[in-house]
Amino acid sequence: MSAHDLFPEHPAVAADVVRPTPIPDPAPPAVVLPSGLPDVASVQLPDGRIVTGYTLAPATPPPAPEAPRPVPRWAKTTALLAPTVGLGIGAAGIGLSLAVPGLLAITNALWAAVALVAAGAVGAVAWSVRRSGSGPVHVTQHIHSRGMFGRASGTVNHR
């Protein structure tokens, strides 16, 4: 099938026109970069184009990482004891939460004992005052001394 068969009314298309053969794309040119620019690089894209530009990574390799230092003994001990201490505190909290009803009962019993002792003391004081019957005790003392450095003597009378 010719072009004249496809487009008979178009004047530019004639059966005797020779079509040129397509020319293949030339090979990409070699890229030469100046040696003084370490942060410039060329990359060939999948479609064949070569793109030259600045790179984000430095041209010099990064410094080697320093050798790891050993972990100190106190850090190891602390790391091993931390869970133990945490579990001990947790167990103490659970134990206290379970002991609260008993502690409340003991405190109530202790307050009752304090009230009983106080009532007994008040009762004993009232009983002793009631039993004595007479009012306050009267004490009379007679002290005699002869001379400035003499020995004192005396009598005590209870009424």
C-alpha positions in Angstrom: 0.0 0.0 0.0 1.4 3.4 -1.0 0.9 6.8 0.4 -1.2 7.8 -2.7 -3.7 5.0 -1.8 -4.1 6.4 1.7 -4.3 10.1 0.8 -5.4 10.5 -2.9 -6.7 14.1 -2.6 -3.5 15.5 -1.0 -1.2 17.1 -3.6 2.1 16.7 -1.7 1.7 12.9 -1.6 2.6 11.4 -4.8 3.5 7.9 -5.7 6.9 8.8 -7.1 8.1 10.6 -3.9 11.0 8.8 -2.3 10.9 8.7 1.5 14.2 9.2 3.3 15.4 6.5 5.7 15.6 7.6 9.3 19.1 8.3 10.7 19.9 6.6 13.9 20.8 8.7 16.9 24.5 9.2 17.4 26.3 7.7 20.3 26.3 10.0 23.4 29.5 12.1 23.6 32.2 11.2 26.1 32.1 13.5 29.1 35.3 14.8 30.5 35.1 16.5 33.9 37.8 18.8 35.3 39.7 17.1 38.0 39.5 20.0 40.5 35.7 19.6 41.1 35.3 16.6 43.4 31.6 17.2 44.0 30.5 17.0 40.4 29.4 13.7 38.9 27.8 12.5 35.6 25.0 10.0 35.5 23.5 8.3 32.4 19.7 8.2 32.6 17.7 5.2 31.3 16.8 7.0 28.1 20.5 7.5 27.2 20.9 11.1 28.2 23.9 12.0 30.4 23.3 14.5 33.2 26.2 16.3 35.0 25.6 18.1 38.3 26.7 18.5 41.9 26.4 15.6 44.2 25.1 15.7 47.7 27.6 13.3 49.1 31.2 14.6 49.6 33.9 13.3 47.4 36.0 12.2 50.3 34.9 9.2 52.2 33.4 9.7 55.7 35.8 9.1 58.6 35.9 5.6 59.9 33.8 5.1 63.0 35.8 4.9 66.2 36.1 1.5 67.8 33.3 0.8 70.3 34.4 1.3 74.0 33.6 -1.4 76.5 30.6 -1.0 78.7 31.7 0.0 82.3 31.1 -2.6 85.1 28.8 -0.2 87.1 26.6 0.2 84.0 26.2 -3.6 83.6 25.4 -3.9 87.3 22.9 -1.2 87.3 21.2 -2.6 84.2 21.0 -6.0 85.8 19.7 -4.7 89.1 17.1 -2.3 87.7 14.5 -5.0 86.9 15.0 -6.6 90.3 14.5 -3.4 92.1 11.4 -2.6 90.0 9.9 -6.0 90.7 10.6 -5.6 94.4 8.9 -2.3 94.6 5.9 -3.8 92.6 5.7 -6.8 95.0 5.8 -4.4 98.0 3.0 -2.4 96.5 0.9 -5.5 96.0 1.6 -6.7 99.5 0.6 -3.4 101.0 -2.6 -3.4 99.0 -3.4 -6.9 100.3 -2.5 -5.9 103.9 -4.7 -2.8 104.0 -7.8 -4.5 105.5 -5.7 -6.1 108.2 -3.9 -2.8 109.0 -7.3 -1.0 109.3 -8.5 -3.7 111.7 -5.3 -3.4 113.8 -5.5 0.4 114.0 -9.2 0.1 115.1 -8.2 -2.4 117.8 -5.3 -0.2 119.0 -7.6 2.8 119.3 -10.1 0.7 121.2 -7.2 -0.4 123.6 -6.1 3.3 124.0 -9.7 4.3 124.9 -10.0 1.4 127.4 -6.8 2.4 129.1 -7.8 6.0 129.3 -11.3 5.0 130.7 -9.5 2.8 133.3 -7.2 5.6 134.3 -10.0 8.1 134.7 -12.0 5.5 136.7 -9.1 4.8 139.0 -8.5 8.5 139.7 -12.2 9.0 140.4 -12.3 5.9 142.7 -9.3 7.0 144.7 -10.7 10.5 145.2 -14.1 9.1 146.3 -12.5 6.7 148.7 -10.4 9.1 150.6 -13.6 10.9 151.7 -12.0 13.8 153.5 -10.6 16.8 151.7 -7.0 17.5 151.0 -4.2 16.3 153.2 -2.6 18.9 155.6 1.1 18.5 156.5 2.7 20.5 159.3 6.5 20.6 159.8 8.5 21.9 162.8 12.2 22.3 162.2 14.6 23.5 164.9 18.3 24.4 164.6 20.8 25.6 167.1 23.4 28.0 165.9 24.5 29.0 162.5 26.1 25.7 161.6 23.9 23.6 163.8 22.2 20.4 162.8 18.5 20.8 162.0 15.9 18.5 163.5 12.1 18.5 163.3 8.8 16.6 163.3 6.2 16.1 160.6 2.5 15.8 161.5 -0.1 14.5 159.2 -3.7 15.5 159.8 
